[in-house]
Amino acid sequence: MAELLTDDQIDMAIREHLPNWTAADNALVRSVQKPTFLDGIRLVATVAQLAESMNHHPDIDIRYTTITFRVSSHEAGGITEDDLVLARHIDTAAG
């Protein structure tokens, strides 16, 4: 099982590498606004493919043109290095 990151490690990662993310309720959270609903769905499809390749899946909430990603390691009960990696991939996909 992956090792949980400390609050200090999470805060540093957000400051240095994930400025669009926040930590809330043992997860990394980011909302992305897309110009159209279909653009949002395309982003979800891209992230789904990334998540499958990593075997690490975010929770995704779709609200018209706003897509919210929640990334955590459920089996570990919080945020791990795997979540930081997935969050960076989501940032790349989101543009």
C-alpha positions, 0 to 999 in steps of 0.5 A: 500500500502507498504511504500517506503524505504528511500535511507539510508534504502536501502543502509543499507539493501544491505550492511548488507543482500544483497551484490549481489544486487544494487539499480537502477531506483527504483529497486533492481537489481541482475544478476546471472550466471548459468553454462547452459541455462537450469540451468538458466531456472530452477532458473527462475522457482523456483523464479516464484514459490516463487513470486507466493506464495508471490504475488510479482513478479520480472522482469526477463531478460534471456540472455543465462546463465545470469539471471537478476532480478529487484525487485520493488513494482510497485504500490508503485513506488519504493523499499519496505520491500516486495522487500527486502524479495523477494530479499533474497528469490532469493539469497537463490534460486540462491545458 
